[in-house]
Amino acid sequence: MRPVRTAARALLSAIFVYDGARALANSEHFAPQAKRVTDRIGPLLEKADPRLPTDARTLVKINGAAQVVGGLLLATGHLTRPAAALLAGTVVPTTVAAHPFWAQDNPADRRNHEIHFLKNLGLLGGLLLAAADTQGRPGLRWRAGHLAHETQRSMRRAVRTARREAKIAARAAKTSRRLPG
C-alpha cells in the first residue's frame, strides 16, 4: 500500500504546489478575485490581532506560500497529516474566491465555475482523507486507549500478586510462630 500512498500524495499535492507558486509570483493578478473573501475575513483578522495583514495581495501570498509548503511536505511524505490539514484550510477560501458560480450570469461561465468548484470539493475530500490517514498504524486515540487498558491490566495483576504474596507471608509468619525455638 505504501507505493500507492506515495503516488497519491504526490498527485494530490501537485496542483497545490503549482497554484501556490503562481499565487506567489502573480499575487497582483489574483488579488481582485481574492478581495471578495478578504473583505469579509479582514475585519475578523484585525479583531483577532491588529498586526495581522488584511490586504488581499498579502493574503494571496500567504495562501500561496502555505500551498507550496504544504504541497511539498505532502508530496515528500513529511508531516503528511498536518500538511494535508493545512492544504484543506487553503482550499476553502481559494474555492470561494476563484469559483463563485452562483454570481455568474453567463451560463457557460457558470457551468465552468461550477465544475471547478466541484473539482475543488473533490480535492478537499482527498485532503481530508489524507489528514485522517494513519498509514495503517494506530492513531493517537487508539494508542491512548490501548495504553490505558494495558495500565489497568498491569495494576490488576500487581494487586493480585501483592495479595498472593501477603497471604503467603501471613501463612509463613503463622507457621513460624508454631515452630519451637
N, C-alpha and C positions, 0 to 999 in steps of 0.2 A: 504494500500500500504506500510505502514511502516514495517511490518514484512518481506515483500518481499525485500525491500531495505536493511534492516539489514542483511538478509541472503545472498543477492547478494554481498554486500560489504565484508562480511566475506569470502565467497567463492572466490571472486576475489583477495582478499589480501593474501590468504593462500600461494600461490606459491611464492609471493614476500618475505614474512617472512621466509619461508623455504630456498629459494635460497640465500637470503641476509645473513642468519645465516651461510649457507655453505660457502659463499664467505668470510665472516669474519674469520671463523675457518680454511679454507684452501686456503688462498689468494695465496700462492706459487703455488698451483695446477692450479689456474685459470689465473695466470699472463701471461704464454706463449700465451694463446688464446687472452687475452686482449691486448697483445703487438701490434697486428695488428691495433687496434684502438688508443691505447695510443701513438704510434709512430706518428700518424697524429695529435692527439689532443695536445700532449705535447708541441710542439712549439707555438701553439696558447695560451695555458695556460701560458707559460713562457713570451710571449709577453704581455699578459694581466696583469700579476703580477709575477715577478720573485720568489716571496716567495711561490707560489703555487707548490704543489708536481706534478711531471711529470712521476715518475716511475710507472710501470704497477702494481706492488704489492700494493702500497699505493692507487692508484686509484681504484683498485678492492675492497679494504677495504672500501673506501669512498662510492663507489657504493653499496656495501653490507649493510653498515650502513644506507644509505638512503632508501634502500629497506625494511630493518627491521622496521625502524621508520615509514616510510610512510605506510607500510602494517599494522602495529599495530594501527596507527591513523585511517586508513580507516576502519579496522575491528571493532574498538570500537566506531566509529561514531563521532570522534572528528576531527575537521578541515578536513572534508572529501574532500572538493573540492581542497584545496591546497595539501593534501596528494595524491589524485589521479593524480594531475598535476606533482607532484614530481616523482611518480612511472612511469608515462608516459615518463618522461625525462630519467629515468634509463633503460627503455625497449629498446630504440633505440641503444645505444652503446652495450648493452648486446647482443642483437639480431645480430647485425653486427659482433661482435667478436666471438660469440659462434656458429653461424649457417651460415657460408658463403657457401651456397650450390653451388654457381657459381664457387667456387675454387676446388670442389671435382671432382676427376676423376672416382672413382668407382661409378657406377650407384646406387647401394644400399645405399651407404653413401650419395650420392647426394639427393636421394629421402628422406632419413631420415632427413637430414638437411633442406630440402625444407619444409617438414611437420612441423618441429619445428619453422622454420622461419614464416610460415603462421599462426601457433598457436600463436606466439608472436604478430603478426599483429592483430589477433583477441583480444588478451589481451589489446593491445594498444587502439583498438576501444572501448572496455569496459571501460578502464580508461578515455578516452576522454568523454564518456557519463557520467561517474561518476563525472568528473571535471566540467561538464556543468550542472549537476543535481541540481536544486534549491529546491528539495524535495517538490514540489508543491507550494512553496512560490514564490512571485515575485522576480526577480533578481534585482540587483542594477540599471541596465539600466531602467527597468520599473519603479522602485521606484523613481528614479531621475526625469524621465519624468512626472510621476504622481504628484510629489511634485511641479514641475514647473507649471503644468496645474492648480493645486489647488491654487497655489500662484497667478497666473493670474486671476483666478475666484474671489479670495478674493479681489484683487486690484480693479477689475472692480466693484464689489459690494460696496467697500469702496468709490470709486469715485462717483457712483450713489447716495449713501447715503449722501455724502458731498454736491453734487449738490442739492439734495432734501432739505437738511437742510438749505443750503444757500438761496434757493428760499423762504422757509418758513420764515427765518429770515428777508429777504428783504420785504416780504409782511407784516410781523409784524411791521417792522420799518415804512413802508409807512402808515399802518393803524394807528399806534400810533401818527404819525405827524398830522393826520387829527382830532384826538380826541382833544377836548378842555382841557386845563389845564396844 
